[in-house]
Amino acid sequence: MQVGVIGTGALGRHHARLYNACAQAELVGVFDVSRASAEEVAAQTGTRAFASVAELAAACSALSVAVPSCLHHRIALPLLRAGKHLLVEKPLAATVAEGRELVEAAAAAGVVLAVGHVERFSPALAAVDALPGPVQYLSARRCMPYPPARLGTCPRGCDVSIAHDLMIHDADLCLALMGDEPVHVSATAQTVFGGHEDFVSARLTFPGGRVADLVASRLAAEPVRELLVAKATGHAAIDLRLRQASVRQFGDHAVVCESFPVQETNPLADELADFCLAVTGDRPGPRVDGRSGLRALVLIERILAVARAGGQ
């Protein structure tokens, strides 16, 4: 499968490197508005830096779109309409309306649309399956220091709210683990440095009284990506950043707490391989398709609407 990468910034360069090592893919080339960046990544991966998106797309059947979130719709829509399979980094788009248009375009063209919710491929999530029963409570905390800006550019991820940039990972995990949509949302948000929210906290109530608490911030001193998933039989505490997990099981008159063995895998490499297998037909579809990416985006916009309206 011949693939290309659009955007060779902090994440796109890893797409290029890992496609280059992927058994299911042949990296045809890369494109970036910064010619120097594209040529640097092309040299590192032994491929070609193309002069435009159109030229790169003409040379391959599938592409990764790893440009700033505000450009996802502008870049992805014509490619989908041209019959190209796409892996679009999260969030799927900057707005629900744009995301819905991408999903509809992919369906009309009969192509694969995957969304880069890489946490779905974390091997530490296997700790949740070690406990029987449905999820009753979920707590997710995802924080980072405010990112530095390159000269003349917006800091990475700050073209959208912290909810779109970071919380959307946990919104996607929450929807997948809860298996339902929330019936009630309360939320707060704060903008400190720029034009978009830098801190967001949300409580989601699901059918049956199940609850999820989500916090995302770019006001932290140190990066944090923690997830706690509780069931009636125990709970799993997961550090998604360090890929570590522990499981506490409740039995008859005893509590057993132990470290959970986490496999050594590369979640991004697994995500790219999953996309390739979906394109070649060796898998019925990507693990996180366009509709899943849209569901997470709908939830994020719902959380922000509540926060902006006063919290309820």
Stockholm file with secondary structure:
# STOCKHOLM 1.0

chainA/1-312         MQVGVIGTGALGRHHARLYNACAQAELVGVFDVSRASAEEVAAQTGTRAFASVAELAAACSALSVAVPSCLHHRIALPLLRAGKHLLVEKPLAATVAEGRELVEAAAAAGVVLAVGHVERFSPALAAVDALPGPVQYLSARRCMPYPPARLGTCPRGCDVSIAHDLMIHDADLCLALMGDEPVHVSATAQTVFGGHEDFVSARLTFPGGRVADLVASRLAAEPVRELLVAKATGHAAIDLRLRQASVRQFGDHAVVCESFPVQETNPLADELADFCLAVTGDRPGPRVDGRSGLRALVLIERILAVARAGGQ
#=GR chainA/1-312 SS CEEEEECCSTTHHHHHHHHHTCTTCEEEEEECSSHHHHHHHHHHHTCEECSSHHHHHHTCSEEEECSCGGGHHHHHHHHHHTTCEEEEESSSCSSHHHHHHHHHHHHHHTCCEEEECGGGGCGGGHHHHTSCSCCCEEEEEEECCCCCCCTTSCCTTTTSCHIIIIIHHHHHHHHHHHCSCCSEEEEEEECCSSSSCSEEEEEEECGGGCEEEEEEESCCSSCEEEEEEEETTEEEEEETTTTEEEEEEEETTEEEEEEECCCCCCHHHHHHHHHHHHHHTSSSSCSSBHHHHHHHHHHHHHHHHHHHTTCC
#=GC SS_cons         CEEEEECCSTTHHHHHHHHHTCTTCEEEEEECSSHHHHHHHHHHHTCEECSSHHHHHHTCSEEEECSCGGGHHHHHHHHHHTTCEEEEESSSCSSHHHHHHHHHHHHHHTCCEEEECGGGGCGGGHHHHTSCSCCCEEEEEEECCCCCCCTTSCCTTTTSCHIIIIIHHHHHHHHHHHCSCCSEEEEEEECCSSSSCSEEEEEEECGGGCEEEEEEESCCSSCEEEEEEEETTEEEEEETTTTEEEEEEEETTEEEEEEECCCCCCHHHHHHHHHHHHHHTSSSSCSSBHHHHHHHHHHHHHHHHHHHTTCC
//
